[in-house]
Amino acid sequence: MSFRDPATGEILPYWQHYFDMMGTTVPEGEAGSNPGSQSLSPKLDIVHRYGFVTGWE
């Protein structure tokens, strides 16, 4: 996983603050998953949608 700003290569301030509050270091480069990417899996069926999503067919 990456918590870096693609433009600067620096850890994004939001994530730095979040992990500081959790009392741990930012797990930059460690294995993990992205829920947004997981939601695109063909193995999942969306059974309900909350709100309006632009581009939803």
N, C-alpha and C positions, 0 to 999 in steps of 0.2 A: 504494500500500500504506500501511497505517497501523500504527504500532507503539505507539499511544497507549492508555491506559486509558480506556475509554468513560465511566467515572464521574468521572474527574478531569481528563481531557484531557492528562495528563502522559505522557511516554514511559515505558513500562513498564521497571522496573529491570532485568529479565532482558535485554531487548533493548539497553538502554544499555550494560550490562556486556559483552554479546556483541560489539557493534560497537566498543567501546573496545578489547577484546582483539584485534580484527581491525585496529586502527589506522585506523579510518575513522569518519565520522559516520553516525548513524542515517539511512537513506534515506527519511525521512518524506515521504509525499506523492508519491514517485516511482512511475513505472509498474512493475508487477511482477505476479506471480501467486501464488495461494494454493493449495498442493497439496491442501488439504482441499476447496476448491471445484472444483478440476480433477477430483477423484475422482468427482464427481457428474455429470460429463458423460455424456450418452447415447451419445457416440461411443466410450466406453471399455467394454470387457468385462472384468470381474474374473474372472481365471482361477484364482486361488487365494487363500484367506483364511488368515491366520496368527492363531491364537488365537480367542477368543470376542468377538464384537462384539454389544453389546446392541442389539436392534431389527432385527437382520439377518433378512431373510425368505428 
